[in-house]
Each structure stands twice: as structure tokens, then as C-alpha cells.
Amino acid sequence: MDARVQRSVVATLSTRPAALEVGPFVVGIDPTTVSPHINYATPRPGEAVTAADVTALIDAFRAAGRRPRLEYVASCAPALESLLLAAGFVPEARHTYLLCVPDTLRTPPTPDDVALVEPGDDEQRAALIGAQNDAFGEAASASAADVARLRRQQRAGGVAVMAVAGSGACLGGGGAARPTDGVSEVAGIAVREPYRRRGLAGAITAETTRRLFAAGAEVAWLEAGGAESWRVYQRVGYRPAGERLYLVMN
């Protein structure tokens, strides 16, 4: 399963507007943003990596004006971490990822005054992104590039879900890229602070995952940002599966 998850990351990065192939790496470059969560590299699973490959990767990041950064499933490139450390990278995080399959998915009730819907136009896409940014402590407004990125994801077969109150306000949401080899990551699960602890995060996660399975995915995966998120994801059917590494160059 580690290799299937890693291949889904490779596929996602390959869809970036200025994606690069650098030896055994795929580098996802998006000229419209410097966000390290969008501009990063990952190795193709099972391919040998050398110190020269890492040097070429660093040069590619610098040529693109981005900070060198990688995310990958540890078991798919077991020798890579030591090469990156030797080249000057430092560990950023080490996370356990969780998996869900249709048989384990559990759907909790959605709060009575909230609807879980797919954004159907750019105004709604901007509202969803704004709610996610607000929940993550970032600038709440969504740029035109952010909206275009989400539109492309949906049109390519990805999933987006927004939680809308009766007043029309967007309270949070989440999404997922188009499945690759039957696998996709559920990401960006967010609820604005005043609306937390009502079961909304679990409902958003379950609905995003359900839509992903309805679109043909066999496996959904995600990462928890802390103990509270971990409990939310386990309640809707996600189970610990493997380890992902994050490394960045100073």
C-alpha cells in the first residue's frame, strides 16, 4: 500500500502547471504561488537515488525560485533521507498517514443547520478556500490563482466539499485530487474556529471520502494534524498505515 500512496503523490505533483522531472524525482512547481505545500518534490517509488540526483534536484528548485522541499512515503525511498541530510536538508516532520476503504467508512450526522455541498462556481470556490485559510490561520481571502487551482482539480475529476450554514456562510470544507491507481489523498479538512466541536470536521471528512469512493477510488488516505484530528479521522473509519517524511533545505 505504501507504493500506491506514493504513486498518488507523484501523480498529483505531475499535474502542477510547471512540473519537472529531475532524475528519480517529480517536482511540482506552480508559478502562481510560492507555497511550500504546493511546490515540493517527491521520488518515484522504488527508483534508485544518488547524491548527484539530490544535487540536481536542489539546482532545479533554485532555478525555479523555490525552496527545496520533499514529501514522501519513507519505505518507498529508504536511502533517501540520509542523502538529503548530507546535502543540507533538515527534517520538517514525520507523520503517520491513515487509510480508509469503503467497508470501513463511517458517516456521522451533519449538524441540522449545515449542508455539505460541492462548490459549483468561482464564488463558492472562493468561499471554500477562504474558510480553509481562516481555519488554518492564514489570510482569509482567496486569490484568483487559488480559485483557478481548485477549479482545475474539480474538472480533472477531483472532489471538493464545502459546509454551508443556512445563512449561506461557508463554515469549512475539504477536498481530494483525482484518484490514481484507485488511491487519493483527502486534504484541507478545515472548520472555522467558532463552529468547531459540533462534529462538523468528521462530517466533512466522511462526505469528502464518500464522494471520492463514488468517483471510483478504492482507497483514501490522509494525515492528522494532531491528537484531536487523529480521533476525528479514526471515528469515520481511517486507520494508521505508514510513515511519511518531510524534509526542507535551510
Rosetta blueprint (number, residue, H / E / L):
1 M L
2 D H
3 A H
4 R H
5 V H
6 Q H
7 R H
8 S H
9 V H
10 V H
11 A H
12 T H
13 L H
14 S H
15 T L
16 R L
17 P L
18 A L
19 A L
20 L E
21 E E
22 V E
23 G L
24 P L
25 F E
26 V E
27 V E
28 G E
29 I L
30 D L
31 P L
32 T L
33 T L
34 V L
35 S L
36 P L
37 H L
38 I L
39 N L
40 Y E
41 A E
42 T E
43 P E
44 R L
45 P L
46 G L
47 E L
48 A L
49 V L
50 T L
51 A H
52 A H
53 D H
54 V H
55 T H
56 A H
57 L H
58 I H
59 D H
60 A H
61 F H
62 R H
63 A H
64 A H
65 G L
66 R L
67 R L
68 P L
69 R E
70 L E
71 E E
72 Y E
73 V E
74 A H
75 S H
76 C H
77 A L
78 P L
79 A L
80 L H
81 E H
82 S H
83 L H
84 L H
85 L H
86 A H
87 A H
88 G L
89 F E
90 V E
91 P E
92 E E
93 A E
94 R E
95 H E
96 T E
97 Y E
98 L E
99 L E
100 C E
101 V L
102 P L
103 D L
104 T L
105 L L
106 R L
107 T L
108 P L
109 P L
110 T L
111 P L
112 D L
113 D L
114 V E
115 A E
116 L E
117 V E
118 E L
119 P L
120 G L
121 D L
122 D H
123 E H
124 Q H
125 R H
126 A H
127 A H
128 L H
129 I H
130 G H
131 A H
132 Q H
133 N H
134 D H
135 A H
136 F L
137 G L
138 E L
139 A L
140 A L
141 S L
142 A L
143 S L
144 A H
145 A H
146 D H
147 V H
148 A H
149 R H
150 L H
151 R H
152 R H
153 Q H
154 Q H
155 R H
156 A L
157 G L
158 G L
159 V E
160 A E
161 V E
162 M E
163 A E
164 V E
165 A E
166 G L
167 S L
168 G L
169 A L
170 C E
171 L E
172 G E
173 G E
174 G E
175 G E
176 A E
177 A L
178 R L
179 P L
180 T E
181 D L
182 G L
183 V E
184 S E
185 E E
186 V E
187 A E
188 G E
189 I E
190 A E
191 V E
192 R L
193 E H
194 P H
195 Y H
196 R L
197 R L
198 R L
199 G L
200 L H
201 A H
202 G H
203 A H
204 I H
205 T H
206 A H
207 E H
208 T H
209 T H
210 R H
211 R H
212 L H
213 F H
214 A H
215 A L
216 G L
217 A L
218 E L
219 V E
220 A E
221 W E
222 L E
223 E E
224 A L
225 G L
226 G L
227 A H
228 E H
229 S H
230 W H
231 R H
232 V H
233 Y H
234 Q H
235 R H
236 V L
237 G L
238 Y L
239 R E
240 P E
241 A E
242 G E
243 E E
244 R E
245 L E
246 Y E
247 L E
248 V E
249 M E
250 N L
